[in-house]
Amino acid sequence: MKSHVTAALVGCGGIARSQHLPNLARSKSIRLKTVCDVNAAAAEAAQRDYAVPQMATDMADVLADPEIELVVVATKEDFQVPLTCRALEAGRHVYVEKPLAATPAECARVIAAQARHDKLVHVGFNRRFAPACRDAARIINRHGGATNIFARISDAYWDWGRGQPPGVRVIHEVCHVFDLLRWLTGADAESIYCACARPDDEIYTLKFKSGCVATIMNSGRVTWDLPKERLEIVTREPGAVLIEEFVELRAYGWLDEPPVTTYAGHTQPGGEFTHKHLFEKLGAPALEAFRRMRWEMRLRAEAGKTEAGDPELDKFMRESFPHVNYLVDKGWRAALEHTADCMLGRATFDGAGPADALAASQLAEAAIRSRESGEVVRL
Ligand SMILES: NC(=O)c1ccc[n+]([C@@H]2O[C@H](COP(=O)([O-])OP(=O)(O)OC[C@H]3O[C@@H](n4cnc5c(N)ncnc54)[C@H](O)[C@@H]3O)[C@@H](O)[C@H]2O)c1
């Protein structure tokens, strides 16, 4: 039986360097043969740093190689649909980053292309594969399903986000939460309402066809020391589950569920051990301490001081720990491995496909319409 698939990575920017390259490089099920980026320097750096056999600046060269079976697309939503469709037309399976596209109509193009070519399209809603979310889903399903959810996704909005038109965070970031809530409730949303305090600082209330209601707090205007994501879920049988930034799950109301479960951090080759160990042992307090430390160092760096005042320590800090948003395990690595397992016949596809990307995109579009009209939008 085949033991691995051969892949190419298209787009060697932020998410590729922080997740896909390190995760592909140590995968036993995926052999990364080619890296491709229109920016030759980015492709060369990825090839050099991860000892990848080939590099390209044109997707055509990737698709001309008959050995490539899987194309991982991590460009930006303006190119992800055309690149995914090209890969499908060339008979390749695809793992493509979220948001698949900026509009529902674009997402629908991938649904049509997949129907024509019958290949796997896994959209990078990786939180479905986060160990904490897997455990939460199991607990919720065992206790009658979710009836009431609160989700926070908050961030010191990154430089790229600030360069975008105000209010697009719902497309780029909240799409993760839309998908996660659909997955956790097993249902589509029937309505959404948006109340906006200022651009990229708003709430959405949703009602799902399962009867579950949800509130999402979305803010791009907090600081790095606040953990980015939190979920609180009430179940039909009396009880609740709370997830703090993927490192700690607390279960309330059941004697047969552990009250606290902690999860190791996301690991990076060569720089992984301290935070992984501490998150596993201590959960949320360890994450809070790491975030606080990185935030204070960043403030000092912005004030013109070196991060720790010591070049050796600075270098250690920069090279040893991922960005705060990549310290925890949000399922990136497991999502890629699942793609390979499906291609190798070891698993049945359980991730998000283009129809899920379409549903998330429709929710983002409806949220924007509600923000503009002040009305509840029915889907
Ligand atoms: N799943 C997650 O948690 C997560 C986290 C961060 C980003 N993302 C998503 O990943 C995608 C990429 O984000 P990023 O931050 O890495 O962006 P980025 O701008 O840092 O990198 C994109 C790279 O793609 C290259 N590129 C653009 N068009 C190309 C083309 N036609 N062919 C080949 N290369 C091309 C660019 O030169 C750049 O190097 C976005 O859709 C983003 O939303 C997902």
PDBQT file of the ligand as one rigid body, heavy atoms in Angstrom, charges set to zero:
ROOT
HETATM    1  N1  LIG A 401      -5.776  28.863   8.408  1.00  0.00    +0.000 N 
HETATM    2  C1  LIG A 401      -5.233  29.839   9.086  1.00  0.00    +0.000 C 
HETATM    3  O1  LIG A 401      -5.232  29.848  10.310  1.00  0.00    +0.000 OA
HETATM    4  C2  LIG A 401      -4.604  30.985   8.324  1.00  0.00    +0.000 A 
HETATM    5  C3  LIG A 401      -3.733  31.859   8.975  1.00  0.00    +0.000 A 
HETATM    6  C4  LIG A 401      -3.149  32.878   8.205  1.00  0.00    +0.000 A 
HETATM    7  C5  LIG A 401      -3.471  33.034   6.866  1.00  0.00    +0.000 A 
HETATM    8  N2  LIG A 401      -4.353  32.174   6.288  1.00  0.00    +0.000 N 
HETATM    9  C6  LIG A 401      -4.763  32.336   4.892  1.00  0.00    +0.000 C 
HETATM   10  O2  LIG A 401      -3.702  31.914   4.047  1.00  0.00    +0.000 OA
HETATM   11  C7  LIG A 401      -3.716  32.666   2.841  1.00  0.00    +0.000 C 
HETATM   12  C8  LIG A 401      -2.331  33.300   2.641  1.00  0.00    +0.000 C 
HETATM   13  O3  LIG A 401      -2.115  34.221   3.685  1.00  0.00    +0.000 OA
HETATM   14  P1  LIG A 401      -0.630  34.728   4.020  1.00  0.00    +0.000 P 
HETATM   15  O4  LIG A 401      -0.762  35.523   5.253  1.00  0.00    +0.000 OA
HETATM   16  O5  LIG A 401       0.313  33.597   3.975  1.00  0.00    +0.000 OA
HETATM   17  O6  LIG A 401      -0.392  35.688   2.762  1.00  0.00    +0.000 OA
HETATM   18  P2  LIG A 401       0.999  36.266   2.248  1.00  0.00    +0.000 P 
HETATM   19  O7  LIG A 401       0.674  37.471   1.451  1.00  0.00    +0.000 OA
HETATM   20  O8  LIG A 401       1.956  36.383   3.383  1.00  0.00    +0.000 OA
HETATM   21  O9  LIG A 401       1.544  35.131   1.272  1.00  0.00    +0.000 OA
HETATM   22  C9  LIG A 401       0.949  34.828   0.047  1.00  0.00    +0.000 C 
HETATM   23  C10 LIG A 401       2.064  34.393  -0.903  1.00  0.00    +0.000 C 
HETATM   24  O10 LIG A 401       1.447  33.924  -2.098  1.00  0.00    +0.000 OA
HETATM   25  C11 LIG A 401       2.205  34.415  -3.194  1.00  0.00    +0.000 C 
HETATM   26  N3  LIG A 401       1.324  34.441  -4.371  1.00  0.00    +0.000 N 
HETATM   27  C12 LIG A 401       0.322  35.316  -4.647  1.00  0.00    +0.000 A 
HETATM   28  N4  LIG A 401      -0.261  35.004  -5.811  1.00  0.00    +0.000 NA
HETATM   29  C13 LIG A 401       0.378  33.915  -6.287  1.00  0.00    +0.000 A 
HETATM   30  C14 LIG A 401       0.226  33.118  -7.457  1.00  0.00    +0.000 A 
HETATM   31  N5  LIG A 401      -0.700  33.401  -8.375  1.00  0.00    +0.000 N 
HETATM   32  N6  LIG A 401       1.062  32.059  -7.636  1.00  0.00    +0.000 NA
HETATM   33  C15 LIG A 401       2.010  31.777  -6.707  1.00  0.00    +0.000 A 
HETATM   34  N7  LIG A 401       2.202  32.511  -5.584  1.00  0.00    +0.000 NA
HETATM   35  C16 LIG A 401       1.395  33.550  -5.377  1.00  0.00    +0.000 A 
HETATM   36  C17 LIG A 401       2.693  35.775  -2.749  1.00  0.00    +0.000 C 
HETATM   37  O11 LIG A 401       3.823  36.207  -3.507  1.00  0.00    +0.000 OA
HETATM   38  C18 LIG A 401       3.013  35.523  -1.283  1.00  0.00    +0.000 C 
HETATM   39  O12 LIG A 401       4.364  35.108  -1.096  1.00  0.00    +0.000 OA
HETATM   40  C19 LIG A 401      -4.843  33.710   2.986  1.00  0.00    +0.000 C 
HETATM   41  O13 LIG A 401      -5.991  33.237   2.338  1.00  0.00    +0.000 OA
HETATM   42  C20 LIG A 401      -5.052  33.764   4.494  1.00  0.00    +0.000 C 
HETATM   43  O14 LIG A 401      -6.365  34.151   4.846  1.00  0.00    +0.000 OA
HETATM   44  C21 LIG A 401      -4.907  31.163   6.979  1.00  0.00    +0.000 A 
ENDROOT
TORSDOF 0
